[in-house]
Amino acid sequence: MEGTLNVVGYGIAALGPGLGVALIFAAWITATARQPESAGITRPMLFMGFALVEVLALFGLVLAFALS
């Protein structure tokens, strides 16, 4: 088995953004199902939250490579 502790650490750290994206989309789907007319208002907030969570995952990836 090859690899470093950084790779294992990133694998575990990737669970957070994965759960974050799932929660963001689940909340948006629920909000849209309750009030369909608000979909246009909440969609930009959906993408902003998604982008912020994904940036955290990319920071973790960069750190895993930078520290190895």
Secondary structure, 3 states (H helix, E strand, C coil): CCCCHHHHHHHHHCHHHHHHHHHHHHHHHHHHHHCHHHHHHHHHHHHHHHHHHHHHHHHHHHHHHHCC
